[in-house]
Amino acid sequence: MDGCLFCKIIAGEIPSAKVYEDDCMYAFRDINPQAPTHILVVPKEHIPSMDGVTAENSAVVAKIFEMIPKIAADEGLTGGYRVISNCGPDACQTVKHLHFHILGGRQMADRMA
């Protein structure tokens, strides 16, 4: 999608610190980490948010969720980690491309709000 920050990162137009890549997803380090380990995992297909997941594209989301534990393990997140996806303006979704934050490397707060 034209102008999408994550589409440009996936295409290599904007540099990123790649953690993992395959045919359907790209994972990279967040430039503004909220935890010692903060990785974004995005589908290569432009899906605007969780609201854009359909029967036609849900297989890529399933594959992402299969890969997240492997990425976390490769990062040494043996004590656990948090996975977050913000959807829409009330959730402060700033990039309109479905993405999942993997946060770990320290004890997380018990409250999310």
GUDO-400460 format. One record per residue: residue in three letters; residue number from 1; x, y, z of N, C-alpha, C in turn. Coordinates in Angstrom, 3 decimals. Example, Ala and Ser with C-alpha at 12.3 -4.5 7.8 and 13.67 -1.06 7.14 Angstrom:
GUDO-400460
> ALA;1;13.190;-5.690;7.800;12.300;-4.500;7.800;13.200;-3.300;7.800 $
> SER;2;12.850;-2.250;7.080;13.670;-1.060;7.140;12.900;0.030;7.870 $
//
This chain:
GUDO-400460
> MET;1;0.850;-1.181;0.000;0.000;0.000;0.000;0.893;1.241;0.000 $
> ASP;2;0.616;2.161;-0.868;1.414;3.383;-0.983;1.415;4.173;0.324 $
> GLY;3;2.590;4.592;0.742;2.721;5.435;1.917;2.753;4.702;3.240 $
> CYS;4;2.539;3.406;3.244;2.530;2.646;4.502;3.963;2.434;4.983 $
> LEU;5;4.245;2.880;6.183;5.579;2.760;6.773;6.061;1.311;6.788 $
> PHE;6;5.212;0.400;7.239;5.646;-0.995;7.335;5.812;-1.635;5.960 $
> CYS;7;4.986;-1.263;4.996;5.174;-1.767;3.629;6.521;-1.303;3.081 $
> LYS;8;6.908;-0.075;3.398;8.214;0.437;2.954;9.361;-0.295;3.659 $
> ILE;9;9.196;-0.615;4.921;10.218;-1.374;5.645;10.344;-2.770;5.036 $
> ILE;10;9.226;-3.429;4.799;9.224;-4.766;4.206;9.910;-4.745;2.837 $
> ALA;11;9.661;-3.698;2.058;10.239;-3.578;0.712;11.711;-3.180;0.743 $
> GLY;12;12.241;-2.843;1.914;13.636;-2.441;2.027;13.878;-0.973;1.701 $
> GLU;13;12.814;-0.201;1.551;12.935;1.229;1.255;13.336;2.025;2.489 $
> ILE;14;13.023;1.500;3.650;13.390;2.104;4.935;14.169;1.034;5.701 $
> PRO;15;15.357;1.373;6.215;16.145;0.366;6.926;15.493;-0.073;8.227 $
> SER;16;15.777;-1.313;8.595;15.282;-1.859;9.858;16.272;-2.898;10.352 $
> ALA;17;16.154;-3.222;11.621;16.987;-4.266;12.221;16.198;-5.570;12.168 $
> LYS;18;16.365;-6.292;11.067;15.601;-7.522;10.835;15.965;-8.593;11.857 $
> VAL;19;14.925;-9.250;12.359;15.071;-10.360;13.292;14.715;-11.673;12.592 $
> TYR;20;13.681;-11.620;11.734;13.208;-12.819;11.045;12.450;-12.393;9.795 $
> GLU;21;12.535;-13.243;8.762;11.764;-13.002;7.547;11.499;-14.327;6.862 $
> ASP;22;10.285;-14.467;6.328;9.966;-15.584;5.446;9.033;-15.062;4.362 $
> ASP;23;8.371;-15.953;3.671;7.552;-15.540;2.536;6.325;-14.728;2.913 $
> CYS;24;5.856;-14.820;4.163;4.625;-14.116;4.513;4.755;-13.118;5.660 $
> MET;25;5.903;-13.062;6.328;6.025;-12.137;7.461;7.437;-11.570;7.560 $
> TYR;26;7.520;-10.468;8.303;8.788;-9.791;8.536;8.787;-9.355;9.996 $
> ALA;27;9.883;-9.612;10.697;10.003;-9.212;12.103;11.250;-8.355;12.263 $
> PHE;28;11.115;-7.262;13.005;12.225;-6.332;13.185;12.125;-5.643;14.533 $
> ARG;29;13.244;-5.083;14.972;13.302;-4.410;16.273;12.609;-3.045;16.197 $
> ASP;30;11.830;-2.752;17.222;11.149;-1.458;17.311;12.190;-0.368;17.553 $
> ILE;31;12.060;0.758;16.865;13.035;1.845;17.039;12.793;2.639;18.321 $
> ASN;32;11.657;2.413;18.968;11.341;3.069;20.232;10.918;1.984;21.238 $
> PRO;33;11.865;1.146;21.664;11.492;-0.024;22.471;10.870;0.335;23.808 $
> GLN;34;9.839;-0.419;24.143;9.138;-0.249;25.412;9.563;-1.303;26.436 $
> ALA;35;10.494;-2.165;26.048;11.042;-3.204;26.919;12.424;-3.543;26.368 $
> PRO;36;13.266;-4.241;27.136;14.589;-4.593;26.627;14.540;-5.326;25.281 $
> THR;37;13.548;-6.196;25.118;13.304;-6.812;23.815;11.953;-6.318;23.336 $
> HIS;38;11.950;-5.681;22.166;10.701;-5.178;21.582;10.797;-5.389;20.077 $
> ILE;39;10.075;-6.387;19.615;10.101;-6.773;18.203;8.713;-6.611;17.620 $
> LEU;40;8.653;-6.094;16.406;7.399;-5.999;15.671;7.358;-7.117;14.644 $
> VAL;41;6.229;-7.804;14.559;6.031;-8.854;13.563;4.862;-8.428;12.694 $
> VAL;42;5.115;-8.331;11.386;4.102;-7.828;10.456;3.909;-8.802;9.297 $
> PRO;43;2.673;-8.943;8.831;2.477;-9.716;7.612;2.999;-8.913;6.424 $
> LYS;44;3.546;-9.597;5.431;4.006;-8.887;4.235;2.822;-8.356;3.435 $
> GLU;45;1.712;-9.062;3.502;0.486;-8.582;2.865;-0.040;-7.414;3.689 $
> HIS;46;-0.439;-6.337;3.031;-0.978;-5.201;3.771;-2.381;-5.536;4.271 $
> ILE;47;-2.479;-5.659;5.589;-3.763;-5.819;6.278;-3.813;-4.640;7.238 $
> PRO;48;-4.820;-3.776;7.148;-4.798;-2.528;7.924;-4.790;-2.687;9.448 $
> SER;49;-5.465;-3.710;9.964;-5.549;-3.910;11.417;-6.196;-5.266;11.664 $
> MET;50;-6.420;-5.592;12.927;-7.132;-6.829;13.262;-8.507;-6.860;12.600 $
> ASP;51;-9.110;-5.690;12.427;-10.423;-5.620;11.781;-10.374;-6.050;10.321 $
> GLY;52;-9.180;-6.097;9.731;-9.030;-6.490;8.340;-8.722;-7.967;8.149 $
> VAL;53;-8.682;-8.732;9.236;-8.423;-10.171;9.123;-9.701;-10.849;8.632 $
> THR;54;-9.559;-11.642;7.575;-10.688;-12.329;6.948;-10.366;-13.808;6.774 $
> ALA;55;-11.338;-14.558;6.322;-11.111;-15.968;6.017;-10.044;-16.119;4.933 $
> GLU;56;-9.953;-15.140;4.044;-8.992;-15.201;2.948;-7.553;-14.940;3.396 $
> ASN;57;-7.336;-14.167;4.461;-5.956;-13.844;4.874;-5.598;-14.335;6.278 $
> SER;58;-6.501;-15.042;6.933;-6.237;-15.445;8.322;-5.119;-16.483;8.440 $
> ALA;59;-4.798;-17.189;7.376;-3.719;-18.178;7.440;-2.384;-17.505;7.746 $
> VAL;60;-2.174;-16.302;7.230;-0.917;-15.600;7.508;-0.849;-15.204;8.985 $
> VAL;61;-1.959;-14.842;9.568;-1.987;-14.506;10.998;-1.709;-15.758;11.822 $
> ALA;62;-2.266;-16.866;11.424;-1.990;-18.129;12.122;-0.503;-18.466;12.038 $
> LYS;63;0.098;-18.269;10.877;1.521;-18.557;10.725;2.361;-17.626;11.607 $
> ILE;64;1.964;-16.360;11.688;2.665;-15.419;12.560;2.617;-15.923;14.005 $
> PHE;65;1.442;-16.383;14.446;1.323;-16.863;15.822;2.059;-18.175;16.044 $
> GLU;66;2.277;-18.934;15.010;3.120;-20.123;15.132;4.589;-19.723;15.271 $
> MET;67;4.970;-18.617;14.639;6.368;-18.193;14.621;6.752;-17.356;15.835 $
> ILE;68;5.819;-16.646;16.439;6.134;-15.778;17.575;6.876;-16.525;18.690 $
> PRO;69;6.453;-17.717;19.109;7.216;-18.412;20.169;8.646;-18.744;19.754 $
> LYS;70;8.861;-19.029;18.491;10.210;-19.330;18.004;11.078;-18.072;18.026 $
> ILE;71;10.504;-16.944;17.606;11.236;-15.676;17.647;11.584;-15.342;19.105 $
> ALA;72;10.609;-15.489;20.003;10.836;-15.201;21.426;11.933;-16.106;21.988 $
> ALA;73;11.904;-17.374;21.646;12.932;-18.303;22.126;14.302;-17.919;21.583 $
> ASP;74;14.378;-17.559;20.306;15.646;-17.134;19.714;16.194;-15.881;20.385 $
> GLU;75;15.306;-15.059;20.932;15.702;-13.833;21.628;16.019;-14.085;23.096 $
> GLY;76;15.878;-15.333;23.547;16.192;-15.669;24.928;15.109;-15.300;25.929 $
> LEU;77;13.882;-15.138;25.474;12.793;-14.752;26.370;12.218;-15.977;27.076 $
> THR;78;13.054;-16.615;27.874;12.682;-17.861;28.541;11.740;-17.657;29.719 $
> GLY;79;11.703;-16.443;30.283;10.833;-16.164;31.425;9.455;-15.683;31.032 $
> GLY;80;9.192;-15.603;29.739;7.896;-15.146;29.255;8.016;-13.863;28.451 $
> TYR;81;6.929;-13.503;27.838;6.866;-12.305;26.995;5.414;-11.923;26.798 $
> ARG;82;5.198;-10.733;26.299;3.853;-10.226;26.037;3.712;-9.991;24.539 $
> VAL;83;2.529;-10.301;23.992;2.218;-10.030;22.590;1.032;-9.083;22.567 $
> ILE;84;1.187;-7.966;21.844;0.148;-6.936;21.803;-0.106;-6.541;20.361 $
> SER;85;-1.375;-6.300;20.034;-1.738;-5.692;18.759;-2.780;-4.618;19.040 $
> ASN;86;-2.461;-3.402;18.685;-3.393;-2.297;18.852;-4.280;-2.216;17.611 $
> CYS;87;-5.564;-1.968;17.811;-6.506;-1.928;16.694;-7.352;-0.663;16.783 $
> GLY;88;-7.095;0.270;15.887;-7.894;1.488;15.809;-7.394;2.615;16.684 $
> PRO;89;-8.006;3.787;16.520;-7.528;4.988;17.222;-7.654;4.926;18.741 $
> ASP;90;-8.693;4.307;19.278;-8.838;4.241;20.734;-7.746;3.378;21.365 $
> ALA;91;-7.167;2.465;20.581;-6.091;1.614;21.080;-4.719;2.191;20.732 $
> CYS;92;-4.711;3.383;20.129;-3.480;4.079;19.737;-2.696;3.333;18.659 $
> GLN;93;-3.408;2.736;17.691;-2.733;2.130;16.550;-2.181;3.267;15.700 $
> THR;94;-0.861;3.380;15.613;-0.251;4.502;14.899;0.124;4.168;13.468 $
> VAL;95;0.367;2.904;13.160;0.657;2.487;11.791;-0.483;1.578;11.354 $
> LYS;96;-1.142;1.955;10.292;-2.326;1.221;9.823;-1.912;0.014;8.976 $
> HIS;97;-1.136;-0.862;9.586;-0.715;-2.141;9.014;-0.675;-3.104;10.187 $
> LEU;98;-1.427;-4.179;10.107;-1.488;-5.148;11.196;-0.081;-5.490;11.666 $
> HIS;99;0.124;-5.429;12.962;1.415;-5.802;13.515;1.241;-6.247;14.965 $
> PHE;100;2.198;-7.065;15.381;2.193;-7.618;16.725;3.499;-7.246;17.407 $
> HIS;101;3.391;-6.696;18.594;4.553;-6.347;19.405;4.901;-7.540;20.279 $
> ILE;102;6.159;-7.967;20.251;6.670;-8.947;21.208;7.510;-8.150;22.201 $
> LEU;103;7.091;-8.153;23.465;7.777;-7.409;24.515;8.277;-8.379;25.579 $
> GLY;104;9.516;-8.225;25.968;10.057;-9.088;27.004;11.417;-8.633;27.470 $
> GLY;105;12.061;-9.489;28.240;13.385;-9.177;28.760;13.369;-8.560;30.146 $
> ARG;106;12.193;-8.434;30.716;12.050;-7.936;32.088;10.664;-8.328;32.585 $
> GLN;107;10.461;-8.186;33.894;9.131;-8.422;34.485;8.203;-7.332;33.982 $
> MET;108;7.089;-7.720;33.393;6.108;-6.759;32.892;5.161;-6.348;34.013 $
> ALA;109;4.556;-5.198;33.867;3.543;-4.751;34.827;2.347;-5.686;34.749 $
> ASP;110;1.676;-5.879;35.857;0.529;-6.790;35.845;-0.721;-6.147;35.267 $
> ARG;111;-0.711;-4.825;35.105;-1.852;-4.121;34.497;-1.482;-3.672;33.098 $
> MET;112;-2.414;-3.743;32.206;-2.166;-3.323;30.822;-2.767;-1.950;30.552 $
> ALA;113;-3.698;-1.511;31.358;-4.374;-0.239;31.082;-3.685;0.918;31.761 $
//
